[in-house]
Amino acid sequence: MRFRSTDSPSATILSVVVLLCASLAPAGDGAEHRVLYRSDSLFGTLEVTEADGIRYLFVDGIVQTAMYADPDQVARECHFSKRYWPELLPFFRPEGKRCLLIGLGGGLLPAVLAGYGIQTHGVEIDPKVLEVARKYFGYKQDATVADGRAFLAKGSQRYDFVVIDAFAGAEFPYRLASRECFELARKGLNPSGVLALNLISRPVGSPVSASVVRTLKEVFPHGLVYRTDDSPERVQSLIFFVSEAPLRAVLHPHGRELGVTLEELEGIDRFKVAPISAQAVVLTDDHHPLCRQWSEEADQWRRRLKGLFGR
């Protein structure tokens, strides 16, 4: 399994805000945020703000989503320049039409994929987040309020893409990063389908990211990983793509309309990440020993985002 990461000196800190916000968030620090909604849920305090035409979803002060108030505008743009790597999904499988997204947030990814003719079914554990996504972020596609792992276990349908992008603030649900969960995701995919995973960790020197790589390799023979920050030692969003079939990006017709070139696709897949360290373990439901390290990295990410947005 070949895992690679990407580099680009032009990225800014905004382009790594939980991976999703960056590509669409020119406001960021220093902007005047107008509060549109605030409410407590079982999973935290939700807040929707708007600044410079960008809407933000915060959970316990941590930004989860940032996107244009008009989701159609999202579908009409390409976001590679800000390292929004989930947009690579239709380039890996141009024939793909159906996506399952675990962790809906405001619905940025469905808005991006809609431009490529891909329908998304969102699974969101917090009913208030789904309400917010529909009312304030224009989410109109199918959705289920459920635990993502339980939804995968039902296995009632097959998808071209499964995306795991679930956070409680900055914390990642451990049950969504085990061998058993990845096996459920594999069963929910079509034969050449792609699983994408968003992980907050360090590309180099972290037993967390190394163990996730090792665990994914137990289930999927082919994979790529992209990082969103220039520093491999810094906690950031790591985007994993894995599949039972080889992964190679090709031009999608909509991407061509947006000005994406084959040279650009080939150029962002060229740097290898560090080898799996001796600290790496296979993560299972019964053996998930990295809680302390995971919490430390999540805390670094939380402090970084709070410093950026001052919330």
Secondary structure, DSSP 4 states (H G I P E B T S, - for coil): ---EE---TT--GGGGTTTTTGGG-S--TT--PEEEEEEEETTEEEEEEEETTEEEEEETTEEEEEEESSHHHHHTS--GGGT-GGGGHHHH-TT--EEEEE--TT-HHHHHHHTTT-EEEEEES-HHHHHHHHHHS---S-EEES-HHHHHHH----EEEEEE---BTTB--GGGSSHHHHHHHHHTEEEEEEEEEEEEE-SSS-HHHHHHHHHHHHH-SEEEEEESSS-TTS-EEEEEEEESS-------HHHHHTT--HHHHHHTS-EEPPPPPTT-----SS--TTHHHHHHHHHHHHHHHHHHH--
